[in-house]
Amino acid sequence: MRIHVISLRSPAVRLVLLVIGLILAAWLVNPRVLHATGRPPLAVYRVETAKRAMALTINVVWGTEYVPGLIRDLAEHHAVATFMVGGVWAKTHPQLVREMVQAGDEIGNHGWNHQHPNQMGEAQLIRDIGNTNQVVHGIVGMTPTVYAPPYGEFNQTVLRAVQALHMTLVMWTIDTIDWRPSSSVDYMVNKVLARSVPGAIVLMHPTDRTVVALNRIIDGLHRQGYALVTISELLKMGTPRTDE
């Protein structure tokens, strides 16, 4: 029986070890980089974590008049959120995007002009999401790493496009349904506080009722011992999960 000894001095072996080391290093720095090396793309609904933290996401393509109040109230309560902005909206309101970042909030990507993602091809999606990233980078010098699909739509094509851009597709654990006129302030507040769990993601929009509800939601979550962090911070606290 022959015993084959692999020499670590072999250029081929050293190259393989180097590649493995680089992939592991990339994973430690940013888990999403591994998407490009074969990990299936994920739609994150929550993060499994022992830490008492939650994240607020605010999708912004309309309701501009309520955005300054949301930014102000978050700052006054020493809380942050991830504003998922549309590209057209960001291009039209660059100062508000700057104010979000100055307040410590995160800027996420909500597509270019709120088209239905499931009706778009992969190349079109990459342009749609990528153009929004470029606009945001041009305003604040930072590129979004998280994407909230308009209408909450996604399929395998959408997931592949997000993966190609090395981003994370984010859904939600708790939907305030604040865009619906029948959703009262009490309804939104009670829903969030009753369903709060570590790692939960809350979906909101800029409406007149959301501005009022936000203060009560933050106060209530703080009383429950929750810290409110950005989506990117929450992703680092545990394991992303694909179920609500």
C-alpha positions in Angstrom: 0.0 0.0 0.0 1.3 3.4 -1.0 1.1 6.3 1.4 0.9 9.7 -0.3 2.4 12.5 1.7 1.2 16.0 0.8 3.9 18.6 1.2 2.9 22.0 2.6 5.7 23.4 0.5 3.9 22.5 -2.7 2.8 25.7 -4.5 -0.6 24.1 -5.3 -1.3 23.1 -1.7 -0.2 26.5 -0.4 -2.5 28.2 -2.9 -5.5 26.1 -1.8 -4.8 26.9 1.9 -4.5 30.6 1.0 -7.9 30.6 -0.7 -9.5 28.8 2.2 -7.9 31.3 4.6 -9.2 34.2 2.6 -12.8 32.8 2.6 -12.8 32.2 6.3 -11.4 35.7 6.9 -14.1 37.2 4.7 -16.8 35.3 6.6 -15.5 36.6 10.0 -15.5 40.2 8.7 -18.9 40.0 6.8 -21.0 36.8 6.6 -22.7 38.0 3.5 -19.5 37.7 1.5 -19.9 34.0 1.7 -23.0 34.3 -0.4 -20.8 34.7 -3.4 -19.0 31.4 -2.7 -22.1 29.2 -2.7 -24.2 29.9 0.4 -27.9 30.1 -0.5 -29.3 33.6 -0.4 -31.7 34.2 2.5 -34.7 36.4 3.3 -34.2 37.4 6.9 -37.4 37.7 9.0 -35.7 37.8 12.4 -32.4 37.1 14.2 -32.1 34.4 16.7 -30.2 36.0 19.6 -30.1 35.9 23.4 -29.5 39.7 23.5 -32.6 41.8 24.3 -32.5 43.8 21.1 -34.9 44.6 18.3 -34.7 46.6 15.1 -37.1 49.1 13.6 -37.3 49.4 9.8 -39.0 52.4 8.2 -39.7 52.2 4.4 -39.6 55.6 2.8 -40.9 56.4 -0.7 -43.7 58.7 0.4 -44.8 60.5 3.6 -41.9 62.9 3.4 -43.6 65.4 5.7 -43.4 62.9 8.6 -39.8 61.8 8.2 -38.2 64.7 10.1 -40.4 64.0 13.1 -39.4 60.3 13.0 -35.7 61.2 12.9 -36.1 63.6 15.8 -38.1 61.3 18.0 -35.7 58.4 17.5 -32.8 60.7 18.5 -34.6 62.1 21.5 -35.3 58.6 22.8 -31.6 57.5 22.2 -32.9 54.9 19.6 -32.0 54.2 16.0 -33.7 52.7 13.1 -32.9 51.5 9.6 -34.6 53.8 7.0 -35.2 51.7 3.8 -35.2 54.5 1.2 -36.3 54.4 -2.4 -33.7 55.7 -4.9 -35.9 58.3 -6.5 -37.0 59.6 -3.0 -33.4 59.8 -1.8 -32.3 61.6 -4.9 -35.1 64.1 -4.4 -34.5 64.5 -0.6 -30.8 64.2 -0.1 -30.8 66.5 3.0 -33.1 64.1 4.9 -30.9 61.2 4.0 -28.0 63.1 5.5 -30.0 63.9 8.6 -30.7 60.2 9.1 -27.1 59.3 9.0 -26.1 62.2 11.2 -28.6 61.0 13.8 -27.0 57.6 13.8 -29.7 55.8 11.8 -28.9 53.3 9.0 -29.8 53.7 5.4 -31.1 50.7 3.7 -32.3 50.1 0.1 -36.0 50.0 -0.9 -35.5 49.8 -4.7 -35.5 52.6 -7.2 -39.2 53.6 -7.7 -41.2 51.0 -5.9 -41.8 48.6 -8.7 -42.9 45.0 -8.1 -39.7 43.0 -7.7 -41.4 39.7 -8.7 -42.2 41.2 -12.1 -38.5 42.1 -12.9 -35.7 40.1 -14.3 -32.4 39.6 -12.5 -30.4 42.1 -14.6 -33.2 44.7 -14.1 -33.3 44.1 -10.4 -29.5 44.5 -10.1 -29.8 47.9 -11.9 -32.8 48.9 -9.8 -31.1 48.1 -6.5 -27.6 49.2 -7.7 -28.8 52.6 -8.9 -30.3 53.3 -5.4 -27.0 52.2 -3.8 -25.2 54.7 -6.0 -27.5 57.5 -5.2 -27.2 56.9 -1.4 -23.4 56.6 -1.7 -23.3 59.9 -3.6 -25.2 61.6 -0.8 -23.6 60.2 2.4 -20.5 58.2 1.1 -21.9 54.9 2.4 -23.4 52.1 0.4 -26.5 50.2 1.8 -26.0 46.6 2.7 -29.6 45.7 3.4 -32.5 45.6 1.0 -36.3 45.7 1.8 -38.2 44.6 -1.3 -41.2 46.8 -2.2 -44.6 45.2 -1.4 -42.6 42.5 0.6 -42.2 40.6 -2.7 -39.4 38.3 -3.4 -38.7 35.1 -5.3 -35.5 33.2 -6.3 -34.7 35.8 -8.9 -34.9 38.6 -6.4 -32.7 36.7 -4.0 -30.1 36.0 -6.6 -30.0 39.7 -7.5 -29.5 40.7 -3.9 -26.8 38.0 -3.5 -25.0 39.3 -6.5 -24.8 42.8 -4.9 -23.5 41.2 -1.6 -26.5 42.5 0.3 -29.1 41.0 2.7 -32.8 40.9 1.9 -34.7 41.9 5.0 -38.4 41.2 5.7 -40.1 41.6 9.1 -41.3 39.9 12.2 -43.9 42.4 13.2 -45.9 44.5 10.7 -47.5 47.6 12.1 -49.7 47.9 8.9 -49.4 51.7 9.6 -50.2 52.5 5.9 -53.7 51.2 6.4 -56.1 54.1 7.6 -57.9 51.7 10.0 -54.7 51.0 11.9 -55.0 53.2 14.9 -52.1 54.3 17.1 -53.3 52.0 19.9 -53.4 49.1 17.5 -49.8 49.6 16.3 -48.5 50.1 19.8 -50.2 47.1 21.3 -49.2 44.9 18.4 -45.5 45.7 18.7 -45.4 45.5 22.5 -47.4 42.2 22.6 -45.2 40.5 20.0 -41.8 41.8 21.1 -39.1 39.1 21.2 -35.3 39.3 21.0 -34.2 39.7 17.4 -37.5 40.9 16.1 -37.7 43.2 13.1 -40.6 45.8 13.1 -41.9 47.2 9.8 -43.1 50.8 9.7 -43.8 53.7 7.3 -43.9 57.5 7.6 -47.5 58.3 8.5 -49.2 60.8 10.9 -50.2 57.9 13.2 -46.7 56.3 13.1 -45.2 59.6 14.4 -47.5 59.4 17.4 -47.1 55.6 17.9 -43.3 55.6 17.6 -42.8 57.4 20.9 -45.0 55.0 22.8 -43.4 52.0 21.0 -39.9 53.1 22.0 -40.9 53.8 25.6 -42.7 50.5 25.9 -39.8 48.5 24.4 -37.3 50.3 26.7 -39.5 49.4 29.7 -39.3 45.8 28.5 -35.6 46.0 28.5 -35.0 46.2 24.8 -32.3 48.1 23.0 -33.3 49.4 19.5 -30.5 48.9 17.0 -30.0 49.0 13.3 -30.6 46.0 11.1 -26.9 45.6 10.4 -26.2 45.6 14.1 -28.9 43.1 14.8 -27.5 40.7 12.1 -24.2 40.6 14.0 -25.9 39.6 17.3 -27.0 36.2 16.3 -28.3 33.8 13.5 -30.5 35.2 10.8 -33.7 33.2 10.4 -36.0 32.8 7.5 -39.2 32.4 9.5 -41.3 34.9 11.4 
